[in-house]
Structure formats: C-alpha cells, structure tokens
Amino acid sequence: MQNGTLLAAIDLGSNSFRLEIGRYHSGHIERVEYLKETVRQGNGLDAEKNLSMAAMQRGWECLARFAERLHGFKKHQVRAVATQTLREARNRDEFLRRAQEVLGFPIEVVSGHEEARLIYQGVSRLLPHSDERRLVVDIGGRSTEMILGVGYTAETLESYRLGSVAWSTRYFPRGQFTSAALKTAEVAAKAVLDEALDRFPPTQWQVAYGSSGTVGAIADMLGSNGWAMGLVTRPGLDWLTDRLLKAGQVDNLRLDGLKDDRRPVLAGGLSVLRAIFDLFGIDQMMPAQGALRHGALYDLIDRESDGGDVRERTVRWLAQRFSADEGQARRVGEVANALFSQIAAPDERDGRYSQKLAWAAQLHEIGTHISHERSHHHGAYILDHVDAPGFSLRELHRMSQLVLGQRGKLRKLEEPLQDELFAKQLLCLRLAVLLCHARQMPEHLDMRLGYKAGAFRLSTPPGWAKRYPQSAWLLGEEVLAWQKTTWKFTADIR
C-alpha cells in the first residue's frame, strides 16, 4: 500500500454509527476525519427482533451523510462493519439492501468473535508496544466483548450479549434510577458474565483497558469532576452511582462531561462496568484510544499485504482442523479457477472472486471429518456456525452455500442461484469436483467454458470422452442437474 492512501472504516453500532478516515503512512494510520452520529438502532428492536422502520430510516439517513464524505473512495479503501443489533435483527437483509445502496459500499455483519478480534487489533495498534498481558473490555450497546492478549496478538476472545442500550432499556425503562434497579442490573450482568471468569482469569493478565463508548464516557465524566484523568477507579464508580441515585431520574442528572447522547444509556453501561469490576477484582481500568473502527482500518492494510489477510490464515487453520485433503483441495481450486477465468466478467477479474472460490475449494471437504455421507451438508453447517476470524457472516454463508452445492441436486440453492456471480462460481466448483473425482489432476487445460445471457457451454477436446469415460458420464449428469434451474448448461463432450 502506498503512503498517502486514504482508508475509511464505518462502525454500525447499536447506539452510534461512526466513520473514521485515515491516511496510511509507513505501516501506520494518521487520522484525517472522525464522524459520529447517535442512531440508537438497538432501541429499535421489537420483541420479535425486528428493526422498526424509524430505526432503519435513522440508519439510512446517517449512512447517506457518510456516503457524501466517502465520494471518490474505492471499494478496497473502505470497510463497513455492523455488530450486535444487526446480528440479532430478523429483518436485517431489508435494512442492509437499502443501506448498501445509500452508502455505496458493502456492509459486513460480523460475528461476536470477529468484532472482538477487530477491537483488540484497534486497541493494540494505538497502545505503546509492550509485553504486558492485557484484558480489553468493550461495553457496546447490545454486546460486551472481552479479549486477553499480548502485543498485537489476541489470545482469547469472547462476546457476551449485554450492553449499555440493552441494560438501560431492560432495567431503567423510564429513565428512573433506584438502588434496587441498579442492584438488579448488576446482578443480571454478573450472571451473564460469570463464565468469563474461567476464560479470562485475573491471574492471566496485568492491565485492564476499556475500549469504546461506555468506559471512555465514564472516564471523561470522572476526569471532568476532579477525579484522575484517563482512569476509571472503584471509588469513581461509587461516586458516579451515588450521583445517579441522588438525581433519581435521567432528566435531572447534571454532570460535567456528560454528553446528551450518552445520557439515556449511562445507567445500563455503568451497571455492566460495575459488575465487571466486582467479578474480576479490578481496582482501575484505563480507557483505550483504539476501537473497532481502528481495527477495521488496520485490517484493510493487512488485506493488501502479501500473506497478511487474516482470512487466508483462517482458511488454512480450518482445513487443518477438519483434516481436509490438502492435495485434493489444491487440485479442485486450480481447476475451478481455470474455468472461472474463462467466464468472469471484467469487473470479476480483480482476484477477489477467484480467491474466494479458491477458499471454498480448500474447505469443500471439511464435512468428511464428521461423515462422508452428506459431507457437503456437514461442511456447510460448519461454515455457517464456526468462529472464523476475518470473515463476515455473509462471506461465511456464501462460502457455506458453495460447499453445500458442490454436488447433488441444485434445488436446495434456489435463492443464492439468483445471483449471476454465485452461479458462475458454483458451476466452476462443481465441474472441478467432478473432474477431480479420481483424486488426480485432470486433463482440463484444453477445455473451454463459455457464458452468455444465462447460458453456460462446456466443450472438451476431441478424444477426451474416450480417454475419460467416467468423467464424460458425470458431465452428462451435470447437464441434467442444471436443467432444473433457471440457468442453462450444455456440454459438447467429444
């Protein structure tokens, strides 16, 4: 990546949407601009986990403003990441379709583990490099991430379903502060986080850092009211709790350093933070400058560097974990991409789609680790449910659908097959799996695959069918399989 390149990260959080723009310089990112808008999408989830139209509209309007600032940016310069609210929302696809049109860039809904990984990456990059063992806590609107790491390496990551918006809505619904409500909220938070003691034992880390909204806001309030700057302490939390109880109601709360956008969710965030202090025996926590959006920016750098894309490492790890045949995966990937290169449209030839097809090929047999029978179903299930650093939920699901569709009937893929690029990738993967059925590199370089207006045509060189009768028969079966879809596939087998 060249010095001076502009990069942007968008964090679609449950409480706020944030846009961070930075300029790359010798491995570091210098801030150019930071925008934050309080959208409160987390408050827009109803009992059935559907986002209200008002919540979606607030999000679309915010993203439209961000889009104006991002005019001229290319896709490889921008990463937009959505977290817990959109992980939960049953109608998230409705929101995302319009949101991506408005923003002009893809939006990734990431898993809790991927969110935690990006948070730690952002925090560690903006801290002095040292060998201290760190506990990083990020209390968001509807989830709380905890990470234990050293330097730039996150060793243990977890995401828990509680946060400032969720706890404020549940335990302080009318903005009233009582000692009973605060106690109930703390006890409930401890019940959710109790298992975290085993994952992040206090004996395994030396310093506690707090990332993002809640910890930063509380540190600012304490510093503005005579407490040590840049530090959250137990006495400080007790003092702040006392101020809330004396105010009795959110509209009566007057505190230097308290911003209006933090006011409605302060009690929920404070309750969760107090629970963490008590559970882990923390005496003080330092607010960190880095956050999810910074991690997303540095991830863009890694993706542009040789061998730096964490997704590449994740695919290798998954292949090893589920004992995939490395040689067969390599053969299938090579054949699939040789075919794909013949039918890819100009905008599909930048390497990204070939790389994702190669990843699907690397993982197409991981389901055999469970059972050879219905292995493609098992493989798809693994990819839909595994924690895979670097991947969004959508990326994983698309890869799972390629693995699911590598063989067998195509009726199960009716919806994804409406997408032309997916149909191209799937056909190439199926043909590669078919041609590599003997677990040897097939004679494929002289094969020609064409595509035009919804129709695929494969032709083999003369004499090929006689040399490979089993493969020729399988190709005939493949032609029949595609007849039950909206796509046409013919084969001139000679």
C-alpha positions in Angstrom: 0.0 0.0 0.0 1.4 3.4 -1.0 2.0 6.1 1.5 -0.8 8.7 1.4 -3.5 6.3 0.6 -6.8 7.2 2.3 -8.7 4.5 4.2 -12.1 4.6 5.8 -13.9 2.4 8.4 -17.5 2.6 9.3 -18.8 1.0 12.6 -22.6 0.5 12.6 -23.0 0.1 16.4 -26.1 -0.4 18.4 -26.0 3.1 19.8 -23.9 5.1 17.3 -22.6 4.9 13.8 -19.0 6.1 13.4 -16.9 7.0 10.4 -13.1 7.0 10.7 -11.0 8.3 7.8 -7.2 7.9 8.0 -4.1 8.3 5.8 -1.7 5.4 5.5 2.0 6.1 6.2 4.7 3.5 6.6 2.5 1.0 8.4 0.6 3.5 10.5 -2.7 5.4 10.0 -3.0 9.1 10.7 -6.5 10.4 11.4 -7.9 12.7 8.8 -11.5 12.9 10.0 -13.9 11.3 12.5 -17.7 11.5 12.4 -20.1 10.1 14.9 -23.9 10.1 14.9 -26.2 8.7 17.6 -28.6 6.4 15.7 -29.8 4.1 18.5 -30.7 1.2 16.3 -30.5 -1.0 19.3 -33.6 0.7 20.7 -35.5 -0.1 17.5 -35.6 -3.8 18.0 -39.1 -5.1 18.9 -40.0 -8.2 20.9 -39.7 -10.3 17.7 -36.2 -8.9 17.0 -37.4 -6.8 14.0 -36.0 -3.3 13.5 -38.6 -0.7 13.4 -39.0 1.4 10.2 -38.0 4.5 12.2 -34.7 2.8 13.4 -33.9 1.8 9.8 -34.7 5.2 8.5 -32.3 6.8 11.1 -29.6 4.4 9.9 -30.1 5.1 6.2 -30.1 8.9 6.7 -26.8 8.7 8.7 -25.2 6.4 6.0 -26.3 8.9 3.3 -24.3 11.6 5.1 -21.3 9.3 5.4 -21.6 8.4 1.7 -21.2 12.1 0.7 -17.9 12.2 2.7 -16.7 9.0 1.0 -17.3 10.2 -2.5 -14.3 9.1 -4.6 -13.2 6.2 -2.4 -12.7 2.8 -4.0 -14.1 -0.4 -2.5 -10.7 -1.6 -1.3 -10.3 1.6 0.7 -13.4 1.2 2.8 -14.6 -1.4 5.3 -18.1 -1.1 6.9 -18.8 -3.4 9.9 -22.1 -4.0 11.6 -22.4 -5.6 15.1 -24.9 -7.0 17.6 -28.1 -5.2 16.6 -27.8 -6.4 13.0 -26.6 -9.8 14.2 -29.9 -10.1 16.1 -32.3 -8.3 13.7 -34.5 -10.8 11.8 -35.1 -8.2 9.1 -31.5 -7.1 8.7 -31.5 -8.0 5.0 -34.2 -5.4 4.4 -32.1 -2.8 6.2 -28.8 -3.9 4.5 -30.1 -3.8 0.9 -31.1 -0.2 1.2 -28.1 0.7 3.4 -25.6 -0.6 0.9 -27.3 1.3 -1.9 -27.2 4.5 0.1 -23.6 4.1 1.3 -22.2 2.7 -1.9 -20.1 0.1 -0.2 -20.6 -3.4 1.1 -21.6 -3.7 4.8 -20.3 -6.8 6.7 -22.3 -8.1 9.7 -19.5 -9.7 11.8 -19.7 -12.4 14.5 -19.0 -11.5 18.1 -15.6 -13.2 17.9 -14.7 -11.2 14.8 -15.9 -8.0 16.5 -13.7 -8.8 19.4 -10.7 -9.5 17.2 -11.1 -6.1 15.4 -11.5 -4.3 18.7 -8.2 -5.8 20.0 -6.5 -5.0 16.8 -7.6 -1.4 17.1 -6.7 -1.1 20.8 -3.3 -2.7 20.5 -2.3 -0.6 17.5 -2.9 2.6 19.4 -1.1 1.5 22.6 2.6 1.5 23.2 4.0 -1.8 22.2 4.9 -3.9 25.2 4.9 -7.5 26.6 2.2 -6.7 29.2 -0.7 -9.1 29.3 -3.9 -7.1 28.7 -7.5 -7.5 29.4 -9.5 -5.4 26.9 -13.2 -4.8 27.6 -15.6 -3.1 25.2 -19.1 -2.4 26.5 -21.2 -1.7 23.4 -24.9 -1.1 23.1 -26.0 -4.7 22.9 -22.9 -6.7 23.4 -19.8 -6.7 25.5 -16.5 -8.0 24.1 -13.6 -9.2 26.2 -10.2 -10.0 24.9 -7.0 -11.2 26.5 -3.8 -10.5 24.5 -0.2 -9.6 24.4 1.2 -7.0 21.9 -0.7 -7.3 18.7 -1.8 -10.9 19.4 -5.3 -11.7 20.8 -5.1 -15.0 22.6 -8.7 -15.3 24.0 -11.8 -13.6 22.6 -15.4 -13.7 23.6 -18.6 -11.8 23.1 -21.4 -11.6 25.6 -25.0 -10.4 25.0 -25.3 -7.4 27.3 -24.6 -3.7 26.9 -25.5 -0.2 27.7 -28.5 0.1 25.4 -29.9 -3.4 26.2 -29.4 -3.0 30.0 -30.8 0.6 30.1 -33.9 -0.5 28.1 -34.5 -3.5 30.3 -33.7 -2.2 33.8 -34.2 1.5 33.5 -37.1 1.7 31.0 -38.4 5.1 32.2 -35.1 6.6 32.9 -35.6 6.2 36.7 -32.6 5.4 38.9 -33.2 3.4 42.1 -30.8 1.4 44.2 -33.0 -1.7 43.6 -32.9 -1.2 39.8 -29.1 -0.7 39.9 -28.6 -3.7 42.0 -30.8 -5.9 39.8 -28.9 -4.7 36.7 -25.5 -5.5 38.3 -26.6 -9.0 39.4 -28.1 -9.7 36.0 -24.8 -8.6 34.3 -22.8 -10.8 36.7 -25.0 -13.8 35.8 -24.2 -13.3 32.1 -20.5 -12.7 32.7 -19.9 -15.3 35.3 -18.4 -17.8 32.8 -16.0 -15.1 31.7 -14.0 -15.7 34.9 -12.9 -19.0 33.6 -12.0 -17.6 30.2 -10.2 -14.5 31.5 -8.9 -15.4 35.0 -7.3 -12.3 36.7 -4.1 -14.3 37.2 -3.6 -14.3 33.4 -3.4 -10.5 32.8 -1.8 -7.5 34.4 -3.6 -4.4 33.0 -7.3 -3.7 32.2 -8.2 -1.4 29.3 -11.7 -0.2 28.3 -12.5 0.4 24.7 -15.2 2.5 23.0 -18.3 4.3 24.4 -19.1 3.3 28.0 -15.6 3.3 29.5 -14.5 6.4 27.6 -17.6 8.3 28.6 -17.3 7.4 32.3 -13.6 8.3 32.3 -14.4 11.7 30.8 -17.1 12.3 33.4 -14.8 11.4 36.2 -12.0 13.5 34.9 -14.3 16.5 34.5 -15.4 16.2 38.1 -12.0 16.2 39.8 -11.0 12.5 39.5 -7.8 11.4 37.9 -7.8 12.0 34.2 -7.7 8.9 31.9 -8.6 6.5 34.6 -11.7 4.6 35.9 -11.5 3.5 39.6 -13.8 1.7 42.0 -14.2 4.9 44.2 -15.0 6.8 41.0 -17.7 4.3 40.0 -19.2 4.5 43.5 -19.3 8.3 43.3 -21.0 8.2 39.9 -23.5 5.7 41.1 -24.3 8.0 44.1 -24.9 10.9 41.7 -27.3 8.8 39.7 -29.3 7.8 42.7 -29.4 11.4 44.0 -30.7 12.6 40.6 -33.4 9.8 40.7 -34.3 10.4 37.0 -32.3 10.8 33.8 -33.6 14.3 33.1 -32.5 15.5 36.5 -28.9 14.3 36.1 -26.4 17.2 35.8 -22.8 16.2 35.4 -19.8 17.9 33.8 -18.6 15.8 31.0 -21.9 14.0 30.4 -22.9 14.3 26.7 -26.5 14.2 25.7 -26.1 11.1 23.5 -24.7 9.1 26.5 -27.4 10.2 29.0 -30.1 7.7 28.1 -27.7 4.7 28.2 -25.5 5.7 31.1 -27.2 3.6 33.8 -27.1 0.4 31.8 -23.4 0.8 30.9 -22.5 1.8 34.4 -24.2 -1.4 35.8 -22.3 -3.6 33.4 -19.0 -1.9 34.2 -19.6 -2.2 38.0 -20.3 -5.9 37.5 -17.0 -6.4 35.6 -15.1 -4.6 38.3 -16.6 -6.8 41.0 -16.3 -10.1 39.2 -12.7 -9.6 38.2 -11.5 -7.7 41.3 -10.5 -4.7 39.1 -9.3 -1.6 41.0 -8.7 0.6 38.0 -9.2 0.5 34.2 -7.6 2.7 31.6 -9.6 3.9 28.6 -8.0 2.9 25.3 -7.9 5.2 22.3 -8.3 2.3 19.8 -11.6 0.7 19.0 -13.4 -1.5 16.4 -13.1 1.1 13.6 -9.4 1.3 14.0 -9.1 -2.4 13.9 -11.1 -2.4 10.6 -8.7 0.2 9.2 -5.6 -1.9 10.0 -7.3 -5.0 8.6 -7.6 -3.2 5.3 -3.8 -2.8 5.3 -3.3 -6.4 6.2 -5.6 -7.5 3.3 -3.4 -5.5 0.9 -0.1 -7.0 2.1 1.3 -10.3 1.0 0.2 -13.1 3.4 -1.3 -10.5 5.7 -5.0 -11.3 5.1 -6.2 -13.0 8.3 -8.8 -14.8 6.2 -6.1 -16.7 4.4 -4.7 -17.9 7.8 -8.3 -18.8 8.9 -8.9 -21.0 5.9 -5.6 -22.8 6.4 -6.5 -23.3 10.1 -10.0 -24.7 9.3 -8.6 -27.0 6.6 -6.1 -28.4 9.1 -8.6 -28.5 12.0 -11.0 -30.6 9.9 -8.3 -32.8 8.3 -9.1 -31.7 4.7 -7.0 -33.4 2.0 -4.6 -30.6 1.0 -3.7 -32.2 -2.4 -7.3 -32.6 -3.5 -8.2 -29.1 -2.3 -5.3 -27.7 -4.4 -6.4 -29.6 -7.5 -10.0 -28.6 -7.2 -9.1 -25.0 -6.6 -6.7 -24.9 -9.6 -9.3 -26.4 -11.9 -12.2 -24.3 -10.6 -10.3 -21.0 -11.1 -9.0 -22.1 -14.5 -12.6 -22.4 -15.6 -13.8 -19.3 -13.8 -11.2 -17.2 -15.5 -12.9 -18.1 -18.9 -16.3 -16.8 -17.9 -15.6 -14.0 -15.4 -16.8 -10.6 -16.4 -14.2 -7.7 -16.5 -15.3 -6.5 -13.0 -14.9 -10.0 -11.6 -11.3 -10.4 -12.6 -9.6 -8.4 -9.8 -8.7 -11.5 -7.9 -11.1 -11.2 -5.0 -13.7 -13.6 -6.5 -11.0 -16.1 -7.6 -9.6 -16.0 -4.1 -13.0 -16.7 -2.5 -13.6 -19.6 -5.0 -10.1 -21.0 -4.0 -11.1 -20.8 -0.3 -14.3 -22.7 -1.0 -12.2 -25.3 -2.8 -9.8 -25.5 0.1 -12.7 -26.2 2.5 -15.0 -28.2 0.3 -14.2 -31.5 2.1 -14.2 -30.4 5.7 -17.5 -32.1 6.3 -15.9 -35.5 5.7 -14.4 -35.0 9.2 -17.9 -35.7 10.5 -19.1 -38.2 8.0 -18.5 -39.0 4.3 -22.3 -39.4 3.9 -23.8 -36.0 3.3 -20.4 -34.5 3.8 -21.3 -31.4 1.8 -24.2 -30.7 4.2 -21.9 -31.1 7.2 -19.3 -28.8 5.6 -21.9 -26.1 5.0 -23.1 -26.4 8.6 -19.6 -26.0 9.9 -19.0 -22.8 7.9 -22.3 -21.3 9.0 -21.5 -21.9 12.7 -17.8 -21.7 13.1 -15.9 -18.6 14.5 -13.7 -17.6 11.6 -11.5 -14.6 12.1 -11.6 -12.1 9.3 -14.8 -13.2 7.7 -18.2 -11.5 7.9 -21.3 -13.7 8.5 -22.3 -13.1 4.8 -19.0 -14.2 3.5 -19.1 -17.4 5.6 -22.7 -18.1 4.5 -21.8 -17.6 0.8 -18.9 -20.0 1.2 -21.1 -22.5 3.0 -23.6 -22.4 0.1 -20.8 -23.1 -2.4 -19.7 -26.1 -0.3 -23.3 -27.2 0.1 -23.8 -27.0 -3.7 -20.6 -28.7 -4.8 -22.5 -31.8 -5.7 -26.1 -33.2 -5.7 -29.3 -31.5 -6.6 -29.4 -27.8 -7.1 -33.0 -27.2 -5.8 -31.5 -26.5 -2.3 -29.8 -23.4 -3.7 -32.7 -21.7 -5.4 -32.3 -18.4 -3.7 -28.4 -17.9 -4.0 -28.6 -19.1 -7.6 -30.5 -15.9 -8.5 -27.1 -14.2 -8.3 -25.1 -14.5 -11.5 -21.6 -14.4 -9.9 -22.7 -17.2 -7.4 -23.9 -19.3 -10.3 -20.6 -18.9 -12.1 -18.6 -19.8 -9.0 -20.8 -22.7 -8.2 -20.7 -24.2 -11.7 -16.9 -24.0 -11.8 -16.6 -25.6 -8.3 -19.0 -28.4 -9.3 -17.1 -29.1 -12.5 -13.8 -29.1 -10.7 -15.0 -31.5 -8.1 -16.4 -33.7 -10.8 -13.3 -33.6 -12.9 -11.1 -34.4 -9.9 -13.2 -37.4 -8.8 -10.2 -39.7 -9.3 -8.2 -37.5 -6.9 -5.7 -36.8 -9.6 -5.1 -33.6 -11.7 -7.4 -34.0 -14.7 -6.8 -33.0 -18.3 -8.5 -29.7 -18.2 -6.3 -27.0 -19.9 -7.9 -27.5 -23.3 -11.4 -27.4 -22.0 -13.4 -24.3 -23.0 -16.2 -22.9 -20.8 -18.3 -20.1 -22.2 -21.1 -17.9 -20.8 -23.7 -15.7 -22.5 -27.0 -14.5 -21.3 -27.7 -17.0 -18.6 -26.3 -20.0 -20.6 -23.1 -21.9 -19.9 -21.4 -24.1 -22.5 -18.5 -26.5 -21.9 -16.6 -28.2 -24.7 -13.9 -30.8 -24.5 -11.1 -31.5 -26.9 -11.5 -34.4 -29.4 -10.9 -37.8 -27.9 -11.4 -36.6 -24.3 -14.6 -38.6 -23.7 -12.9 -41.9 -24.9 -9.9 -41.3 -22.6 -12.1 -40.4 -19.6 -15.5 -42.2 -19.9 -16.4 -41.9 -16.2 -15.8 -38.1 -16.3 -17.8 -37.9 -19.5 -20.7 -39.7 -17.9 -20.6 -37.4 -14.9 -20.7 -34.3 -17.2 -23.8 -35.7 -18.7 -25.4 -36.0 -15.3 -24.3 -32.4 -14.5 -26.1 -31.2 -17.6 -29.3 -32.8 -16.3 -28.9 -31.2 -12.9 -28.8 -27.7 -14.3 -32.0 -28.3 -16.3 -33.9 -27.9 -13.1 -32.7 -24.4 -12.5 -33.1 -21.1 -14.3 -29.6 -21.4 -15.8 -28.8 -23.4 -19.0 -25.8 -25.6 -19.1 -24.8 -27.7 -22.2 -21.7 -29.8 -22.8 -20.1 -30.7 -26.1 -18.3 -33.9 -24.9 -16.0 -35.2 -27.7 
